[in-house]
């Protein structure tokens, strides 16, 4: 049986979620690639220190601003918000799988 160390597991998760910037994700395309990779992100519209999706994306995507997410949700409609165990943002292309 192959085992990985805690350090290897930690490094994998950091890279998978692009917390180290290793995937070079930027702007609108970066947001789309990231959400395609992870499936969805939690959408909590309350803004205490920032909306949850903005905090998630700004820590993972270069050149991110809240206007990027708003454009993808409400102008291009590439992303939609809905329920996936909780209020979430996911790819518009995934909508048929929720029926």
Biopython code that builds the backbone (N, CA, C, O; Angstrom):
import numpy as np
from Bio.PDB.StructureBuilder import StructureBuilder

atoms = [
    (1, "UNK", "N", (0.841, -1.175, 0.000)),
    (1, "UNK", "CA", (0.000, 0.000, 0.000)),
    (1, "UNK", "C", (0.888, 1.241, 0.000)),
    (1, "UNK", "O", (1.809, 1.371, 0.807)),
    (2, "UNK", "N", (0.587, 2.138, -0.920)),
    (2, "UNK", "CA", (1.323, 3.405, -0.968)),
    (2, "UNK", "C", (0.725, 4.386, 0.023)),
    (2, "UNK", "O", (-0.494, 4.511, 0.137)),
    (3, "UNK", "N", (1.577, 5.062, 0.719)),
    (3, "UNK", "CA", (1.137, 6.084, 1.670)),
    (3, "UNK", "C", (1.827, 7.387, 1.318)),
    (3, "UNK", "O", (2.933, 7.418, 0.779)),
    (4, "UNK", "N", (1.128, 8.457, 1.646)),
    (4, "UNK", "CA", (1.745, 9.757, 1.477)),
    (4, "UNK", "C", (1.889, 10.385, 2.856)),
    (4, "UNK", "O", (1.127, 10.089, 3.777)),
    (5, "UNK", "N", (2.859, 11.237, 2.972)),
    (5, "UNK", "CA", (3.096, 11.888, 4.258)),
    (5, "UNK", "C", (2.093, 13.027, 4.465)),
    (5, "UNK", "O", (1.429, 13.456, 3.521)),
    (6, "UNK", "N", (1.993, 13.499, 5.677)),
    (6, "UNK", "CA", (1.141, 14.649, 5.963)),
    (6, "UNK", "C", (1.604, 15.858, 5.163)),
    (6, "UNK", "O", (0.787, 16.640, 4.678)),
    (7, "UNK", "N", (2.905, 16.004, 5.030)),
    (7, "UNK", "CA", (3.464, 17.130, 4.263)),
    (7, "UNK", "C", (3.044, 17.044, 2.795)),
    (7, "UNK", "O", (2.673, 18.054, 2.197)),
    (8, "UNK", "N", (3.102, 15.842, 2.212)),
    (8, "UNK", "CA", (2.685, 15.663, 0.820)),
    (8, "UNK", "C", (1.187, 15.946, 0.659)),
    (8, "UNK", "O", (0.782, 16.576, -0.318)),
    (9, "UNK", "N", (0.367, 15.491, 1.600)),
    (9, "UNK", "CA", (-1.069, 15.739, 1.550)),
    (9, "UNK", "C", (-1.354, 17.238, 1.651)),
    (9, "UNK", "O", (-2.178, 17.771, 0.908)),
    (10, "UNK", "N", (-0.673, 17.904, 2.566)),
    (10, "UNK", "CA", (-0.841, 19.352, 2.738)),
    (10, "UNK", "C", (-0.465, 20.086, 1.455)),
    (10, "UNK", "O", (-1.204, 20.961, 1.004)),
    (11, "UNK", "N", (0.666, 19.741, 0.870)),
    (11, "UNK", "CA", (1.124, 20.403, -0.353)),
    (11, "UNK", "C", (0.161, 20.161, -1.515)),
    (11, "UNK", "O", (-0.078, 21.058, -2.323)),
    (12, "UNK", "N", (-0.390, 18.949, -1.598)),
    (12, "UNK", "CA", (-1.359, 18.631, -2.649)),
    (12, "UNK", "C", (-2.589, 19.525, -2.502)),
    (12, "UNK", "O", (-3.034, 20.127, -3.479)),
    (13, "UNK", "N", (-3.142, 19.616, -1.289)),
    (13, "UNK", "CA", (-4.353, 20.409, -1.078)),
    (13, "UNK", "C", (-4.113, 21.895, -1.322)),
    (13, "UNK", "O", (-4.973, 22.575, -1.883)),
    (14, "UNK", "N", (-2.972, 22.398, -0.914)),
    (14, "UNK", "CA", (-2.638, 23.803, -1.161)),
    (14, "UNK", "C", (-2.570, 24.075, -2.655)),
    (14, "UNK", "O", (-3.088, 25.086, -3.129)),
    (15, "UNK", "N", (-1.935, 23.177, -3.396)),
    (15, "UNK", "CA", (-1.828, 23.335, -4.841)),
    (15, "UNK", "C", (-3.176, 23.150, -5.525)),
    (15, "UNK", "O", (-3.528, 23.928, -6.412)),
    (16, "UNK", "N", (-3.941, 22.124, -5.126)),
    (16, "UNK", "CA", (-5.248, 21.831, -5.741)),
    (16, "UNK", "C", (-6.184, 23.038, -5.624)),
    (16, "UNK", "O", (-6.904, 23.363, -6.569)),
    (17, "UNK", "N", (-6.171, 23.684, -4.491)),
    (17, "UNK", "CA", (-7.039, 24.840, -4.270)),
    (17, "UNK", "C", (-6.382, 26.153, -4.666)),
    (17, "UNK", "O", (-6.925, 27.225, -4.401)),
    (18, "UNK", "N", (-5.220, 26.075, -5.297)),
    (18, "UNK", "CA", (-4.481, 27.222, -5.829)),
    (18, "UNK", "C", (-4.169, 28.275, -4.765)),
    (18, "UNK", "O", (-4.117, 29.468, -5.063)),
    (19, "UNK", "N", (-3.966, 27.839, -3.550)),
    (19, "UNK", "CA", (-3.600, 28.787, -2.494)),
    (19, "UNK", "C", (-2.152, 29.239, -2.616)),
    (19, "UNK", "O", (-1.742, 30.206, -1.974)),
    (20, "UNK", "N", (-1.384, 28.543, -3.437)),
    (20, "UNK", "CA", (0.008, 28.926, -3.654)),
    (20, "UNK", "C", (0.207, 29.658, -4.981)),
    (20, "UNK", "O", (1.325, 30.053, -5.311)),
    (21, "UNK", "N", (-0.879, 29.838, -5.743)),
    (21, "UNK", "CA", (-0.795, 30.533, -7.026)),
    (21, "UNK", "C", (-0.113, 29.736, -8.114)),
    (21, "UNK", "O", (0.192, 30.281, -9.175)),
    (22, "UNK", "N", (0.137, 28.447, -7.878)),
    (22, "UNK", "CA", (0.898, 27.630, -8.825)),
    (22, "UNK", "C", (0.186, 27.397, -10.151)),
    (22, "UNK", "O", (0.831, 27.064, -11.145)),
    (23, "UNK", "N", (-1.130, 27.565, -10.181)),
    (23, "UNK", "CA", (-1.870, 27.311, -11.423)),
    (23, "UNK", "C", (-1.965, 28.547, -12.304)),
    (23, "UNK", "O", (-2.450, 28.473, -13.433)),
    (24, "UNK", "N", (-1.508, 29.671, -11.797)),
    (24, "UNK", "CA", (-1.490, 30.901, -12.596)),
    (24, "UNK", "C", (-2.861, 31.374, -13.042)),
    (24, "UNK", "O", (-2.990, 31.941, -14.127)),
    (25, "UNK", "N", (-3.889, 31.154, -12.231)),
    (25, "UNK", "CA", (-5.242, 31.567, -12.600)),
    (25, "UNK", "C", (-5.386, 33.073, -12.471)),
    (25, "UNK", "O", (-4.946, 33.675, -11.492)),
    (26, "UNK", "N", (-6.027, 33.686, -13.507)),
    (26, "UNK", "CA", (-6.172, 35.145, -13.514)),
    (26, "UNK", "C", (-7.537, 35.539, -14.056)),
    (26, "UNK", "O", (-8.059, 34.915, -14.980)),
    (27, "UNK", "N", (-8.095, 36.566, -13.478)),
    (27, "UNK", "CA", (-9.303, 37.197, -13.992)),
    (27, "UNK", "C", (-10.477, 36.251, -14.187)),
    (27, "UNK", "O", (-10.604, 35.245, -13.489)),
    (28, "UNK", "N", (-11.344, 36.590, -15.157)),
    (28, "UNK", "CA", (-12.554, 35.820, -15.417)),
    (28, "UNK", "C", (-12.255, 34.368, -15.779)),
    (28, "UNK", "O", (-12.893, 33.448, -15.268)),
    (29, "UNK", "N", (-11.283, 34.172, -16.659)),
    (29, "UNK", "CA", (-10.940, 32.800, -17.060)),
    (29, "UNK", "C", (-10.461, 31.992, -15.861)),
    (29, "UNK", "O", (-10.777, 30.809, -15.737)),
    (30, "UNK", "N", (-9.707, 32.625, -14.989)),
    (30, "UNK", "CA", (-9.225, 31.942, -13.794)),
    (30, "UNK", "C", (-10.358, 31.532, -12.871)),
    (30, "UNK", "O", (-10.339, 30.437, -12.307)),
    (31, "UNK", "N", (-11.350, 32.410, -12.713)),
    (31, "UNK", "CA", (-12.515, 32.074, -11.885)),
    (31, "UNK", "C", (-13.238, 30.873, -12.478)),
    (31, "UNK", "O", (-13.590, 29.941, -11.756)),
    (32, "UNK", "N", (-13.461, 30.890, -13.784)),
    (32, "UNK", "CA", (-14.154, 29.781, -14.447)),
    (32, "UNK", "C", (-13.373, 28.477, -14.303)),
    (32, "UNK", "O", (-13.964, 27.435, -14.020)),
    (33, "UNK", "N", (-12.057, 28.519, -14.494)),
    (33, "UNK", "CA", (-11.237, 27.313, -14.349)),
    (33, "UNK", "C", (-11.284, 26.784, -12.924)),
    (33, "UNK", "O", (-11.379, 25.576, -12.706)),
    (34, "UNK", "N", (-11.218, 27.690, -11.953)),
    (34, "UNK", "CA", (-11.224, 27.270, -10.557)),
    (34, "UNK", "C", (-12.552, 26.615, -10.185)),
    (34, "UNK", "O", (-12.561, 25.555, -9.559)),
    (35, "UNK", "N", (-13.665, 27.230, -10.559)),
    (35, "UNK", "CA", (-14.964, 26.655, -10.208)),
    (35, "UNK", "C", (-15.189, 25.343, -10.948)),
    (35, "UNK", "O", (-15.799, 24.423, -10.402)),
    (36, "UNK", "N", (-14.708, 25.245, -12.178)),
    (36, "UNK", "CA", (-14.805, 23.962, -12.891)),
    (36, "UNK", "C", (-14.028, 22.887, -12.138)),
    (36, "UNK", "O", (-14.462, 21.737, -12.072)),
    (37, "UNK", "N", (-12.905, 23.249, -11.583)),
    (37, "UNK", "CA", (-12.062, 22.285, -10.876)),
    (37, "UNK", "C", (-12.692, 21.826, -9.555)),
    (37, "UNK", "O", (-12.697, 20.632, -9.257)),
    (38, "UNK", "N", (-13.220, 22.766, -8.766)),
    (38, "UNK", "CA", (-13.737, 22.404, -7.441)),
    (38, "UNK", "C", (-15.237, 22.118, -7.436)),
    (38, "UNK", "O", (-15.753, 21.618, -6.437)),
    (39, "UNK", "N", (-15.944, 22.417, -8.507)),
    (39, "UNK", "CA", (-17.362, 22.102, -8.612)),
    (39, "UNK", "C", (-18.276, 23.246, -8.224)),
    (39, "UNK", "O", (-19.191, 23.580, -8.976)),
    (40, "UNK", "N", (-18.055, 23.850, -7.080)),
    (40, "UNK", "CA", (-18.853, 24.996, -6.652)),
    (40, "UNK", "C", (-18.150, 25.665, -5.476)),
    (40, "UNK", "O", (-17.245, 25.100, -4.861)),
    (41, "UNK", "N", (-18.588, 26.868, -5.189)),
    (41, "UNK", "CA", (-18.117, 27.557, -3.986)),
    (41, "UNK", "C", (-19.339, 28.035, -3.223)),
    (41, "UNK", "O", (-20.377, 28.319, -3.821)),
    (42, "UNK", "N", (-19.224, 28.123, -1.924)),
    (42, "UNK", "CA", (-20.332, 28.568, -1.089)),
    (42, "UNK", "C", (-20.640, 30.031, -1.371)),
    (42, "UNK", "O", (-19.740, 30.861, -1.498)),
    (43, "UNK", "N", (-21.924, 30.325, -1.466)),
    (43, "UNK", "CA", (-22.345, 31.698, -1.726)),
    (43, "UNK", "C", (-23.104, 32.224, -0.516)),
    (43, "UNK", "O", (-24.240, 31.825, -0.260)),
    (44, "UNK", "N", (-22.480, 33.101, 0.205)),
    (44, "UNK", "CA", (-23.124, 33.790, 1.315)),
    (44, "UNK", "C", (-23.046, 35.269, 0.982)),
    (44, "UNK", "O", (-21.966, 35.857, 1.030)),
    (45, "UNK", "N", (-24.179, 35.881, 0.644)),
    (45, "UNK", "CA", (-24.145, 37.268, 0.184)),
    (45, "UNK", "C", (-23.907, 38.305, 1.285)),
    (45, "UNK", "O", (-23.710, 39.483, 0.984)),
    (46, "UNK", "N", (-23.921, 37.886, 2.553)),
    (46, "UNK", "CA", (-23.663, 38.847, 3.625)),
    (46, "UNK", "C", (-22.244, 39.382, 3.505)),
    (46, "UNK", "O", (-21.309, 38.638, 3.206)),
    (47, "UNK", "N", (-22.099, 40.656, 3.737)),
    (47, "UNK", "CA", (-20.806, 41.304, 3.582)),
    (47, "UNK", "C", (-20.382, 41.913, 4.918)),
    (47, "UNK", "O", (-20.662, 43.080, 5.193)),
    (48, "UNK", "N", (-19.716, 41.124, 5.731)),
    (48, "UNK", "CA", (-19.210, 41.631, 7.002)),
    (48, "UNK", "C", (-17.826, 42.235, 6.770)),
    (48, "UNK", "O", (-17.606, 43.414, 7.046)),
    (49, "UNK", "N", (-16.902, 41.432, 6.266)),
    (49, "UNK", "CA", (-15.583, 41.931, 5.860)),
    (49, "UNK", "C", (-15.365, 41.678, 4.375)),
    (49, "UNK", "O", (-14.301, 41.981, 3.835)),
    (50, "UNK", "N", (-16.368, 41.126, 3.725)),
    (50, "UNK", "CA", (-16.341, 40.758, 2.320)),
    (50, "UNK", "C", (-17.280, 39.586, 2.126)),
    (50, "UNK", "O", (-17.470, 38.788, 3.044)),
    (51, "UNK", "N", (-17.874, 39.469, 0.943)),
    (51, "UNK", "CA", (-18.731, 38.314, 0.675)),
    (51, "UNK", "C", (-17.868, 37.061, 0.604)),
    (51, "UNK", "O", (-16.741, 37.106, 0.111)),
    (52, "UNK", "N", (-18.391, 35.951, 1.093)),
    (52, "UNK", "CA", (-17.625, 34.709, 1.117)),
    (52, "UNK", "C", (-17.019, 34.341, -0.243)),
    (52, "UNK", "O", (-15.830, 34.027, -0.293)),
    (53, "UNK", "N", (-17.783, 34.363, -1.358)),
    (53, "UNK", "CA", (-17.155, 33.979, -2.616)),
    (53, "UNK", "C", (-16.020, 34.914, -3.024)),
    (53, "UNK", "O", (-15.045, 34.479, -3.636)),
    (54, "UNK", "N", (-16.146, 36.195, -2.686)),
    (54, "UNK", "CA", (-15.069, 37.134, -3.005)),
    (54, "UNK", "C", (-13.816, 36.821, -2.197)),
    (54, "UNK", "O", (-12.705, 36.884, -2.723)),
    (55, "UNK", "N", (-13.988, 36.486, -0.926)),
    (55, "UNK", "CA", (-12.829, 36.146, -0.093)),
    (55, "UNK", "C", (-12.146, 34.882, -0.605)),
    (55, "UNK", "O", (-10.918, 34.805, -0.637)),
    (56, "UNK", "N", (-12.944, 33.889, -1.004)),
    (56, "UNK", "CA", (-12.384, 32.645, -1.547)),
    (56, "UNK", "C", (-11.621, 32.925, -2.827)),
    (56, "UNK", "O", (-10.480, 32.490, -2.984)),
    (57, "UNK", "N", (-12.245, 33.648, -3.742)),
    (57, "UNK", "CA", (-11.631, 33.859, -5.059)),
    (57, "UNK", "C", (-10.451, 34.814, -5.017)),
    (57, "UNK", "O", (-9.482, 34.611, -5.748)),
    (58, "UNK", "N", (-10.496, 35.853, -4.184)),
    (58, "UNK", "CA", (-9.361, 36.782, -4.154)),
    (58, "UNK", "C", (-8.111, 36.128, -3.591)),
    (58, "UNK", "O", (-7.001, 36.586, -3.859)),
    (59, "UNK", "N", (-8.276, 35.060, -2.813)),
    (59, "UNK", "CA", (-7.100, 34.374, -2.273)),
    (59, "UNK", "C", (-6.535, 33.343, -3.252)),
    (59, "UNK", "O", (-5.485, 32.753, -2.996)),
    (60, "UNK", "N", (-7.227, 33.125, -4.369)),
    (60, "UNK", "CA", (-6.809, 32.086, -5.306)),
    (60, "UNK", "C", (-6.603, 32.563, -6.743)),
    (60, "UNK", "O", (-5.932, 31.891, -7.526)),
    (61, "UNK", "N", (-7.173, 33.712, -7.095)),
    (61, "UNK", "CA", (-7.165, 34.197, -8.475)),
    (61, "UNK", "C", (-6.472, 35.556, -8.549)),
    (61, "UNK", "O", (-6.856, 36.496, -7.854)),
    (62, "UNK", "N", (-5.446, 35.650, -9.400)),
    (62, "UNK", "CA", (-4.781, 36.946, -9.619)),
    (62, "UNK", "C", (-5.732, 37.877, -10.354)),
    (62, "UNK", "O", (-6.563, 37.429, -11.143)),
    (63, "UNK", "N", (-5.611, 39.144, -10.098)),
    (63, "UNK", "CA", (-6.427, 40.172, -10.754)),
    (63, "UNK", "C", (-7.920, 39.972, -10.511)),
    (63, "UNK", "O", (-8.733, 40.291, -11.379)),
    (64, "UNK", "N", (-8.288, 39.451, -9.349)),
    (64, "UNK", "CA", (-9.698, 39.259, -9.038)),
    (64, "UNK", "C", (-10.247, 40.502, -8.346)),
    (64, "UNK", "O", (-9.574, 41.128, -7.527)),
    (65, "UNK", "N", (-11.478, 40.844, -8.692)),
    (65, "UNK", "CA", (-12.226, 41.874, -7.965)),
    (65, "UNK", "C", (-13.681, 41.419, -7.957)),
    (65, "UNK", "O", (-14.081, 40.632, -8.815)),
    (66, "UNK", "N", (-14.473, 41.895, -7.013)),
    (66, "UNK", "CA", (-15.882, 41.488, -6.951)),
    (66, "UNK", "C", (-16.651, 41.734, -8.249)),
    (66, "UNK", "O", (-17.623, 41.034, -8.530)),
    (67, "UNK", "N", (-16.232, 42.711, -9.033)),
    (67, "UNK", "CA", (-16.932, 42.968, -10.296)),
    (67, "UNK", "C", (-16.771, 41.803, -11.269)),
    (67, "UNK", "O", (-17.628, 41.588, -12.126)),
    (68, "UNK", "N", (-15.675, 41.047, -11.141)),
    (68, "UNK", "CA", (-15.463, 39.877, -11.999)),
    (68, "UNK", "C", (-16.565, 38.855, -11.743)),
    (68, "UNK", "O", (-17.173, 38.353, -12.688)),
    (69, "UNK", "N", (-16.827, 38.543, -10.477)),
    (69, "UNK", "CA", (-17.856, 37.566, -10.140)),
    (69, "UNK", "C", (-19.237, 38.079, -10.561)),
    (69, "UNK", "O", (-20.035, 37.320, -11.111)),
    (70, "UNK", "N", (-19.516, 39.330, -10.312)),
    (70, "UNK", "CA", (-20.812, 39.890, -10.704)),
    (70, "UNK", "C", (-21.018, 39.797, -12.214)),
    (70, "UNK", "O", (-22.116, 39.488, -12.676)),
    (71, "UNK", "N", (-19.973, 40.060, -12.974)),
    (71, "UNK", "CA", (-20.069, 39.977, -14.435)),
    (71, "UNK", "C", (-20.349, 38.540, -14.874)),
    (71, "UNK", "O", (-21.184, 38.313, -15.750)),
    (72, "UNK", "N", (-19.654, 37.565, -14.270)),
    (72, "UNK", "CA", (-19.857, 36.167, -14.646)),
    (72, "UNK", "C", (-21.242, 35.660, -14.239)),
    (72, "UNK", "O", (-21.822, 34.816, -14.922)),
    (73, "UNK", "N", (-21.769, 36.177, -13.123)),
    (73, "UNK", "CA", (-23.090, 35.755, -12.651)),
    (73, "UNK", "C", (-24.235, 36.461, -13.383)),
    (73, "UNK", "O", (-25.194, 35.812, -13.801)),
    (74, "UNK", "N", (-24.142, 37.771, -13.538)),
    (74, "UNK", "CA", (-25.313, 38.547, -13.930)),
    (74, "UNK", "C", (-25.248, 39.170, -15.315)),
    (74, "UNK", "O", (-26.266, 39.654, -15.810)),
    (75, "UNK", "N", (-24.079, 39.176, -15.960)),
    (75, "UNK", "CA", (-23.988, 39.679, -17.330)),
    (75, "UNK", "C", (-23.763, 38.527, -18.300)),
    (75, "UNK", "O", (-24.572, 38.303, -19.200)),
    (76, "UNK", "N", (-22.672, 37.801, -18.120)),
    (76, "UNK", "CA", (-22.364, 36.687, -19.023)),
    (76, "UNK", "C", (-23.202, 35.456, -18.706)),
    (76, "UNK", "O", (-23.437, 34.620, -19.578)),
    (77, "UNK", "N", (-23.653, 35.344, -17.462)),
    (77, "UNK", "CA", (-24.435, 34.199, -16.987)),
    (77, "UNK", "C", (-23.727, 32.865, -17.211)),
    (77, "UNK", "O", (-24.353, 31.849, -17.511)),
    (78, "UNK", "N", (-22.400, 32.900, -17.055)),
    (78, "UNK", "CA", (-21.580, 31.687, -17.126)),
    (78, "UNK", "C", (-21.669, 30.906, -15.828)),
    (78, "UNK", "O", (-21.465, 29.692, -15.797)),
    (79, "UNK", "N", (-21.980, 31.631, -14.749)),
    (79, "UNK", "CA", (-22.142, 31.029, -13.429)),
    (79, "UNK", "C", (-23.558, 31.308, -12.952)),
    (79, "UNK", "O", (-24.177, 32.293, -13.353)),
    (80, "UNK", "N", (-24.067, 30.429, -12.088)),
    (80, "UNK", "CA", (-25.374, 30.662, -11.482)),
    (80, "UNK", "C", (-25.292, 30.366, -9.998)),
    (80, "UNK", "O", (-24.427, 29.617, -9.543)),
    (81, "UNK", "N", (-26.208, 30.967, -9.251)),
    (81, "UNK", "CA", (-26.261, 30.646, -7.838)),
    (81, "UNK", "C", (-27.499, 29.788, -7.598)),
    (81, "UNK", "O", (-28.551, 30.012, -8.197)),
    (82, "UNK", "N", (-27.359, 28.820, -6.727)),
    (82, "UNK", "CA", (-28.452, 27.913, -6.418)),
    (82, "UNK", "C", (-28.074, 27.052, -5.225)),
    (82, "UNK", "O", (-27.124, 27.348, -4.500)),
    (83, "UNK", "N", (-28.821, 26.002, -5.041)),
    (83, "UNK", "CA", (-28.607, 25.133, -3.877)),
    (83, "UNK", "C", (-27.871, 23.872, -4.262)),
    (83, "UNK", "O", (-28.312, 23.136, -5.145)),
    (84, "UNK", "N", (-26.771, 23.619, -3.618)),
    (84, "UNK", "CA", (-26.005, 22.372, -3.713)),
    (84, "UNK", "C", (-25.590, 22.043, -2.281)),
    (84, "UNK", "O", (-24.439, 22.252, -1.897)),
    (85, "UNK", "N", (-26.529, 21.531, -1.499)),
    (85, "UNK", "CA", (-26.393, 21.292, -0.061)),
    (85, "UNK", "C", (-26.456, 22.600, 0.724)),
    (85, "UNK", "O", (-26.883, 22.593, 1.879)),
    (86, "UNK", "N", (-26.055, 23.693, 0.146)),
    (86, "UNK", "CA", (-26.133, 25.031, 0.727)),
    (86, "UNK", "C", (-26.133, 26.007, -0.447)),
    (86, "UNK", "O", (-25.923, 25.602, -1.590)),
    (87, "UNK", "N", (-26.361, 27.263, -0.177)),
    (87, "UNK", "CA", (-26.343, 28.236, -1.265)),
    (87, "UNK", "C", (-24.952, 28.265, -1.885)),
    (87, "UNK", "O", (-23.961, 28.463, -1.182)),
    (88, "UNK", "N", (-24.873, 28.067, -3.206)),
    (88, "UNK", "CA", (-23.599, 27.890, -3.895)),
    (88, "UNK", "C", (-23.592, 28.628, -5.226)),
    (88, "UNK", "O", (-24.629, 29.033, -5.750)),
    (89, "UNK", "N", (-22.395, 28.784, -5.742)),
    (89, "UNK", "CA", (-22.191, 29.289, -7.096)),
    (89, "UNK", "C", (-21.539, 28.155, -7.877)),
    (89, "UNK", "O", (-20.540, 27.577, -7.450)),
    (90, "UNK", "N", (-22.128, 27.852, -9.029)),
    (90, "UNK", "CA", (-21.576, 26.781, -9.846)),
    (90, "UNK", "C", (-21.727, 27.142, -11.318)),
    (90, "UNK", "O", (-22.341, 28.152, -11.662)),
    (91, "UNK", "N", (-21.163, 26.306, -12.179)),
    (91, "UNK", "CA", (-21.186, 26.570, -13.611)),
    (91, "UNK", "C", (-22.598, 26.454, -14.161)),
    (91, "UNK", "O", (-23.338, 25.541, -13.794)),
    (92, "UNK", "N", (-22.971, 27.366, -15.032)),
    (92, "UNK", "CA", (-24.282, 27.316, -15.675)),
    (92, "UNK", "C", (-24.440, 25.991, -16.424)),
    (92, "UNK", "O", (-25.545, 25.455, -16.498)),
    (93, "UNK", "N", (-23.352, 25.458, -16.977)),
    (93, "UNK", "CA", (-23.400, 24.190, -17.709)),
    (93, "UNK", "C", (-23.782, 23.004, -16.828)),
    (93, "UNK", "O", (-24.198, 21.963, -17.338)),
    (94, "UNK", "N", (-23.644, 23.153, -15.505)),
    (94, "UNK", "CA", (-24.004, 22.080, -14.587)),
    (94, "UNK", "C", (-25.485, 22.069, -14.236)),
    (94, "UNK", "O", (-25.963, 21.118, -13.618)),
    (95, "UNK", "N", (-26.227, 23.119, -14.621)),
    (95, "UNK", "CA", (-27.637, 23.243, -14.253)),
    (95, "UNK", "C", (-28.465, 21.992, -14.605)),
    (95, "UNK", "O", (-29.258, 21.557, -13.770)),
    (96, "UNK", "N", (-28.316, 21.393, -15.806)),
    (96, "UNK", "CA", (-29.138, 20.218, -16.126)),
    (96, "UNK", "C", (-28.958, 19.043, -15.157)),
    (96, "UNK", "O", (-29.859, 18.215, -15.029)),
    (97, "UNK", "N", (-27.835, 18.960, -14.489)),
    (97, "UNK", "CA", (-27.591, 17.846, -13.579)),
    (97, "UNK", "C", (-28.357, 17.970, -12.274)),
    (97, "UNK", "O", (-28.392, 17.026, -11.485)),
    (98, "UNK", "N", (-28.981, 19.138, -12.032)),
    (98, "UNK", "CA", (-29.721, 19.345, -10.791)),
    (98, "UNK", "C", (-31.202, 18.998, -10.924)),
    (98, "UNK", "O", (-31.955, 19.114, -9.956)),
    (99, "UNK", "N", (-31.625, 18.574, -12.115)),
    (99, "UNK", "CA", (-33.050, 18.239, -12.283)),
    (99, "UNK", "C", (-33.343, 16.797, -11.880)),
    (99, "UNK", "O", (-34.488, 16.354, -11.960)),
]
sb = StructureBuilder()
sb.init_structure("model")
sb.init_model(0)
sb.init_chain("A")
sb.init_seg("    ")
for serial, (resi, resn, name, xyz) in enumerate(atoms, 1):
    if name == "N":
        sb.init_residue(resn, " ", resi, " ")
    sb.init_atom(name, np.array(xyz, "f"), 0.0, 1.0, " ", f" {name:<3s}", serial, name[0])
structure = sb.get_structure()
